[in-house]
Amino acid sequence: MKRFKNWLKPAAIPNQAQGTLIGHTIERHEPVYLSQAAHRDHTLLLGKVHTGKTALMTHLVKSATEPDSALIVIDTDGDLLPLLRDQVPADRLEDVTWLDFCNREQVPGWNLLDQTHFHELETVVSNFLHIDKLFWPDDGWRRLHERTFRLAIRTLGLANRTLAYTGEIQFTLADIPYLFTMPTFRRRVLNTLVHNERLHQEWWQGYENLSPTMQFEAWYPGRILIDRLVYDAPLKNILTQPRSTFDLCELLRPGSIVFINLGPTFSAAEHRYWLGALLADHINWTMLTQKMNPELAPASITMAIHGLQPIPLIEQPGYLAELQKRGVHYIFTRLSMSYPYIHEPSGMSTLLCAMNNLMLFYTTGQDAQFVATELDEPMIFSEMRQLPDHQCLFKTRQNDDASSVMRIQTLPPLASASSTQSEVLKRASLFSRSVEQVKAARQEFEDQWYGREFALRHAELAREVEQSSDSDEPFEKFE
């Protein structure tokens, strides 16, 4: 312990009354605060499971519920939101949006091709393809067929603009295969909904001139991408709703509190991480491009990410710094510096350097060595390997001056402060539909656009089966 006391510097303790209490020093039991200025920086809580990260994060998240700012919590572990639901004051219930993607009976709806607010189609397509590439590395089709898939999404996006203008329900990702396989539907979309798009008309005309075999080769790789998503039942019920039940741009208002539940009961891990990445990327893009009305935009946005949820592009140098300039700051909890889908040391180094607040709990020797090397603090390695639960090494940077590293006893989980948990859960019904409603609406939509062609195909298939059965000769017995 003597070695550790020599390493710490009492002058480095940020004992500031205006801030968030995060714990107490081990030696003197002095309170340690995260100042308001530091709270608007990126924060990383690193450590193994059951070391106290979630408990400390509840305090950081609760202090971010400010009237002029927005708070968004994405929980993929399923153990953070239960601690936060009863921390919402009764007078802030109207500010809460509860998106429970784990509910199998009442599901939120998110149409990625929704053009109600006329989102830029090129950005929508690029973000979608980039995130898909992040989760499912190049399997050989992208170089040859990405342009085909991009044009298909853009065609339905342009059609959705016309439908949104007239107040009609819009196409979804599940409608992309029909654009390639149903000529009548394709011509109807191009002739009545896609206007003044010569490039699209010429490309689809060229597609129709191809042989059936070449048409199949042109669109089928894109079908593989769609099948990954719409054949997963929970994800299908979310992505195939023609009308979205929420709009993230409208949710990003001053004082809003958005809880997004993507716990382990939702679906396969890659699907819930994919959906979480798409949600986070949409928020980041909205703030980076300043698409919101300045008078309605929040002063800042706190993005609390709990679990192994990957965030696109954060390993790129300068990306997190640019987000911070635009008012977006992240609070991460991580089990390891081997960040999901970031395997290169340069990416991990970029992520660590962007974190102005570090709370380092007991972790692996590899992570401890990496952090000690990156921060040029050799003593961190041995101390991180000896920390008991609910103790961490805390390092913050204020006014561009790196403070010392201190060892603190972190706070216990927040006690139940109110009885609003049931009221928060009830708000999920405002942003979801029953599965029965979703299936009925989808069936009605398909009948409207594909009913006649489906009937013709079934009749043709029945005739082929009948002719085949009539022409079959009985097999001779083998003796």
DAZIZI-V315122 format. One record per residue. N is the residue number from 0. RES is the residue in one small letter. SS is DSSP state (A for helix, B for strand, O for the rest). D_FIRST is the distance of its C-alpha to the first C-alpha in Angstrom with 2 decimals. Layout:
N | RES | SS | D_FIRST
N | RES | SS | D_FIRST
This chain:
0 | m | O | 0.00
1 | k | A | 3.77
2 | r | A | 5.34
3 | f | A | 5.07
4 | k | A | 6.30
5 | n | A | 8.78
6 | w | A | 9.87
7 | l | O | 10.83
8 | k | O | 14.01
9 | p | A | 15.15
10 | a | A | 18.70
11 | a | A | 18.43
12 | i | O | 18.30
13 | p | O | 21.86
14 | n | O | 22.65
15 | q | O | 26.34
16 | a | O | 28.70
17 | q | O | 30.94
18 | g | B | 29.02
19 | t | B | 27.56
20 | l | B | 24.68
21 | i | B | 22.27
22 | g | B | 19.29
23 | h | B | 16.88
24 | t | B | 13.60
25 | i | O | 10.68
26 | e | O | 9.99
27 | r | O | 13.69
28 | h | O | 15.49
29 | e | O | 17.69
30 | p | B | 20.13
31 | v | B | 19.97
32 | y | B | 23.44
33 | l | B | 25.11
34 | s | B | 27.98
35 | q | A | 31.54
36 | a | A | 31.84
37 | a | A | 28.80
38 | h | A | 30.16
39 | r | O | 33.19
40 | d | O | 31.25
41 | h | O | 30.51
42 | t | B | 27.38
43 | l | B | 25.74
44 | l | B | 23.66
45 | l | B | 22.60
46 | g | O | 21.39
47 | k | O | 22.82
48 | v | O | 24.99
49 | h | O | 23.86
50 | t | O | 20.49
51 | g | O | 21.66
52 | k | A | 23.53
53 | t | A | 26.88
54 | a | A | 25.75
55 | l | A | 24.29
56 | m | A | 27.39
57 | t | A | 29.67
58 | h | A | 28.38
59 | l | A | 28.83
60 | v | A | 32.28
61 | k | A | 33.48
62 | s | O | 32.77
63 | a | O | 34.92
64 | t | O | 38.08
65 | e | O | 39.70
66 | p | O | 43.49
67 | d | O | 44.07
68 | s | O | 41.88
69 | a | B | 42.08
70 | l | B | 39.48
71 | i | B | 39.86
72 | v | B | 37.69
73 | i | B | 38.26
74 | d | B | 36.74
75 | t | O | 37.30
76 | d | O | 34.96
77 | g | O | 36.74
78 | d | O | 33.83
79 | l | O | 33.25
80 | l | A | 36.76
81 | p | A | 37.10
82 | l | A | 34.22
83 | l | A | 35.87
84 | r | A | 39.48
85 | d | A | 39.28
86 | q | A | 37.39
87 | v | O | 40.55
88 | p | O | 42.24
89 | a | A | 45.82
90 | d | A | 47.18
91 | r | A | 45.61
92 | l | A | 47.11
93 | e | A | 49.85
94 | d | A | 47.32
95 | v | B | 45.89
96 | t | B | 47.04
97 | w | B | 46.11
98 | l | B | 46.81
99 | d | B | 46.40
100 | f | O | 47.16
101 | c | O | 46.23
102 | n | O | 49.17
103 | r | O | 51.95
104 | e | O | 54.67
105 | q | B | 54.07
106 | v | B | 53.01
107 | p | O | 52.47
108 | g | O | 54.76
109 | w | O | 53.94
110 | n | O | 56.77
111 | l | O | 55.29
112 | l | O | 58.78
113 | d | O | 59.34
114 | q | O | 61.15
115 | t | O | 61.56
116 | h | O | 59.64
117 | f | O | 60.99
118 | h | O | 57.76
119 | e | O | 58.14
120 | l | A | 59.22
121 | e | A | 57.94
122 | t | A | 54.41
123 | v | A | 54.65
124 | v | A | 55.85
125 | s | A | 53.34
126 | n | A | 50.34
127 | f | A | 51.63
128 | l | A | 52.21
129 | h | A | 48.91
130 | i | A | 46.91
131 | d | A | 49.09
132 | k | A | 48.37
133 | l | A | 44.61
134 | f | A | 44.81
135 | w | O | 47.73
136 | p | O | 47.82
137 | d | O | 51.19
138 | d | O | 53.43
139 | g | O | 56.37
140 | w | O | 58.34
141 | r | A | 56.74
142 | r | A | 58.24
143 | l | A | 61.72
144 | h | A | 61.62
145 | e | A | 59.09
146 | r | A | 61.89
147 | t | A | 63.97
148 | f | A | 61.22
149 | r | A | 60.48
150 | l | A | 64.18
151 | a | A | 64.37
152 | i | A | 61.50
153 | r | A | 62.99
154 | t | A | 66.44
155 | l | A | 65.28
156 | g | A | 63.22
157 | l | A | 66.37
158 | a | A | 68.29
159 | n | A | 65.69
160 | r | A | 66.20
161 | t | A | 69.85
162 | l | A | 69.08
163 | a | A | 66.52
164 | y | A | 69.08
165 | t | O | 71.58
166 | g | O | 69.07
167 | e | O | 69.33
168 | i | O | 66.59
169 | q | O | 65.06
170 | f | O | 64.38
171 | t | O | 61.04
172 | l | A | 59.45
173 | a | A | 61.43
174 | d | A | 64.66
175 | i | A | 63.97
176 | p | A | 65.51
177 | y | A | 68.72
178 | l | A | 69.09
179 | f | A | 69.63
180 | t | A | 71.55
181 | m | O | 73.92
182 | p | A | 76.39
183 | t | A | 77.95
184 | f | A | 74.64
185 | r | A | 73.59
186 | r | A | 76.86
187 | r | A | 76.70
188 | v | A | 73.27
189 | l | A | 74.31
190 | n | A | 77.68
191 | t | A | 76.77
192 | l | O | 73.10
193 | v | O | 72.13
194 | h | O | 74.18
195 | n | O | 74.70
196 | e | O | 72.37
197 | r | A | 74.56
198 | l | A | 71.77
199 | h | A | 70.98
200 | q | A | 74.65
201 | e | A | 75.32
202 | w | A | 72.31
203 | w | A | 73.19
204 | q | A | 76.83
205 | g | A | 75.79
206 | y | A | 73.76
207 | e | A | 76.84
208 | n | O | 78.87
209 | l | O | 76.60
210 | s | O | 77.59
211 | p | A | 75.93
212 | t | A | 73.91
213 | m | A | 72.57
214 | q | A | 71.82
215 | f | A | 69.75
216 | e | A | 67.81
217 | a | A | 67.20
218 | w | A | 65.60
219 | y | A | 64.25
220 | p | A | 60.89
221 | g | A | 60.16
222 | r | A | 61.11
223 | i | A | 58.30
224 | l | A | 55.82
225 | i | A | 57.42
226 | d | A | 57.57
227 | r | A | 53.81
228 | l | A | 53.52
229 | v | A | 56.63
230 | y | O | 56.88
231 | d | O | 53.55
232 | a | A | 54.83
233 | p | A | 52.06
234 | l | A | 51.92
235 | k | A | 55.71
236 | n | A | 56.13
237 | i | A | 53.94
238 | l | A | 55.34
239 | t | O | 59.01
240 | q | O | 59.55
241 | p | O | 62.03
242 | r | O | 60.80
243 | s | O | 57.10
244 | t | O | 55.74
245 | f | O | 53.33
246 | d | O | 53.06
247 | l | A | 49.66
248 | c | A | 51.14
249 | e | A | 52.39
250 | l | A | 49.08
251 | l | O | 47.23
252 | r | O | 48.32
253 | p | O | 46.51
254 | g | O | 44.75
255 | s | O | 45.14
256 | i | B | 42.66
257 | v | B | 43.15
258 | f | B | 41.59
259 | i | B | 42.30
260 | n | B | 41.79
261 | l | O | 41.71
262 | g | O | 39.97
263 | p | O | 40.41
264 | t | O | 43.67
265 | f | O | 45.38
266 | s | O | 46.40
267 | a | O | 45.28
268 | a | A | 41.96
269 | e | A | 43.66
270 | h | A | 46.15
271 | r | A | 43.77
272 | y | A | 41.55
273 | w | A | 44.78
274 | l | A | 45.89
275 | g | A | 42.56
276 | a | A | 42.57
277 | l | A | 46.13
278 | l | A | 45.35
279 | a | A | 42.43
280 | d | A | 44.51
281 | h | A | 47.39
282 | i | A | 45.28
283 | n | A | 43.82
284 | w | A | 47.33
285 | t | A | 48.73
286 | m | A | 46.30
287 | l | A | 46.50
288 | t | O | 50.29
289 | q | O | 50.54
290 | k | O | 53.16
291 | m | O | 52.57
292 | n | O | 54.56
293 | p | O | 52.48
294 | e | O | 53.62
295 | l | O | 52.34
296 | a | O | 49.12
297 | p | O | 45.75
298 | a | O | 43.70
299 | s | O | 40.87
300 | i | B | 40.04
301 | t | B | 36.71
302 | m | B | 36.64
303 | a | B | 34.07
304 | i | B | 33.99
305 | h | B | 32.42
306 | g | O | 32.55
307 | l | O | 33.70
308 | q | O | 36.45
309 | p | O | 37.31
310 | i | O | 38.51
311 | p | O | 41.21
312 | l | O | 40.76
313 | i | O | 37.17
314 | e | O | 36.39
315 | q | O | 39.04
316 | p | O | 37.88
317 | g | O | 38.59
318 | y | A | 39.51
319 | l | A | 36.60
320 | a | A | 36.92
321 | e | A | 40.61
322 | l | A | 39.99
323 | q | A | 37.66
324 | k | A | 40.46
325 | r | O | 42.80
326 | g | O | 40.57
327 | v | B | 38.97
328 | h | B | 35.21
329 | y | B | 33.41
330 | i | B | 30.53
331 | f | B | 29.64
332 | t | B | 27.69
333 | r | B | 27.34
334 | l | O | 26.29
335 | s | O | 26.25
336 | m | O | 26.92
337 | s | O | 30.00
338 | y | O | 31.87
339 | p | O | 35.07
340 | y | O | 37.92
341 | i | O | 35.75
342 | h | O | 35.22
343 | e | O | 35.28
344 | p | A | 32.13
345 | s | A | 33.92
346 | g | A | 34.32
347 | m | A | 30.67
348 | s | A | 29.75
349 | t | A | 32.31
350 | l | A | 30.97
351 | l | A | 27.37
352 | c | A | 28.61
353 | a | A | 30.69
354 | m | O | 27.80
355 | n | O | 26.84
356 | n | B | 24.39
357 | l | B | 21.80
358 | m | B | 19.86
359 | l | B | 18.05
360 | f | O | 17.34
361 | y | O | 16.69
362 | t | O | 19.39
363 | t | O | 21.03
364 | g | A | 20.02
365 | q | A | 23.12
366 | d | A | 22.35
367 | a | A | 18.75
368 | q | A | 20.25
369 | f | A | 23.07
370 | v | A | 21.08
371 | a | A | 18.80
372 | t | A | 22.05
373 | e | A | 24.01
374 | l | A | 21.59
375 | d | O | 20.88
376 | e | O | 17.10
377 | p | O | 15.98
378 | m | A | 12.27
379 | i | A | 13.60
380 | f | A | 14.79
381 | s | A | 11.78
382 | e | A | 10.03
383 | m | A | 13.47
384 | r | O | 13.88
385 | q | O | 11.00
386 | l | O | 11.89
387 | p | O | 13.66
388 | d | O | 17.03
389 | h | O | 17.62
390 | q | B | 14.45
391 | c | B | 14.96
392 | l | B | 14.27
393 | f | B | 17.03
394 | k | B | 19.02
395 | t | B | 22.43
396 | r | B | 25.19
397 | q | B | 27.57
398 | n | O | 30.55
399 | d | O | 29.86
400 | d | B | 26.73
401 | a | B | 23.58
402 | s | O | 20.73
403 | s | O | 17.06
404 | v | O | 14.98
405 | m | B | 13.03
406 | r | B | 11.29
407 | i | B | 13.66
408 | q | B | 15.04
409 | t | B | 18.53
410 | l | O | 21.74
411 | p | O | 23.71
412 | p | O | 27.12
413 | l | O | 29.86
414 | a | O | 32.07
415 | s | O | 35.77
416 | a | O | 37.21
417 | s | O | 40.86
418 | s | O | 43.48
419 | t | O | 44.37
420 | q | A | 43.22
421 | s | A | 46.76
422 | e | A | 48.22
423 | v | A | 45.91
424 | l | A | 46.96
425 | k | A | 50.60
426 | r | A | 50.33
427 | a | A | 50.05
428 | s | A | 53.80
429 | l | A | 54.46
430 | f | A | 53.12
431 | s | O | 54.36
432 | r | B | 57.52
433 | s | B | 58.39
434 | v | A | 58.73
435 | e | A | 62.41
436 | q | A | 62.94
437 | v | A | 61.19
438 | k | A | 63.35
439 | a | A | 66.52
440 | a | A | 65.92
441 | r | A | 65.24
442 | q | A | 68.39
443 | e | A | 70.45
444 | f | A | 69.16
445 | e | A | 70.00
446 | d | A | 73.44
447 | q | A | 74.10
448 | w | A | 73.22
449 | y | A | 73.72
450 | g | A | 75.90
451 | r | A | 79.17
452 | e | A | 77.76
453 | f | A | 75.90
454 | a | A | 79.22
455 | l | A | 81.10
456 | r | A | 78.56
457 | h | A | 78.68
458 | a | A | 82.49
459 | e | A | 82.59
460 | l | A | 80.18
461 | a | A | 82.32
462 | r | A | 85.44
463 | e | A | 83.82
464 | v | A | 82.77
465 | e | A | 86.28
466 | q | A | 87.98
467 | s | A | 85.73
468 | s | A | 86.50
469 | d | A | 90.25
470 | s | A | 90.37
471 | d | O | 88.40
472 | e | O | 90.67
473 | p | O | 89.97
474 | f | O | 88.37
475 | e | O | 90.70
476 | k | O | 89.82
477 | f | O | 88.58
478 | e | O | 90.65
